[in-house]
Amino acid sequence: METVIIETEGKKLKALLSVLDIPFRKEKSSYNRKFVAKIRQAKCDVADGRITKVKTESELKELLNSL
């Protein structure tokens, strides 16, 4: 038996698996939900341009001290 991993949220996939008589089961994520939410928020922030570019070590220290 082969394992197929497909990442989707569409109903079409469930319908296809049903027609092919393949059991559909969703794996539980091993990641903490808060961690996943922070990663998704970070991706949105980058896409929206809410970033701070750090070019030097002194700029990094300044940024970290301001937090």
C-alpha positions, -999 to +999 in steps of 0.1 A: +000+000+000+013+035-009+008+066+012-002+098-007+000+131+012-021+159-004-024+193+012-057+209+003-089+223+018-111+217-012-142+196-012-133+183-047-105+161-032-128+145-007-153+138-035-126+122-056-113+100-028-149+090-021-155+079-057-122+060-057-132+044-024-101+057-007-105+065+030-100+101+038-082+110+070-066+141+082-034+140+102-033+161+133-006+187+132+022+183+157+028+220+158+015+243+185-015+263+173+000+296+187+032+289+169+015+283+136-006+315+140+026+335+146+042+321+115+011+329+094+010+364+108+047+369+100+041+358+064+013+384+061+035+411+077+062+404+051+037+404+022+023+437+035+057+453+038+057+455+076+094+445+079+126+460+094+157+455+074+189+450+094+222+455+076+247+456+104+254+441+137+249+474+155+215+478+138+205+443+150+216+451+186+197+484+185+166+466+172+168+439+199+173+464+227+142+483+216+120+452+220 
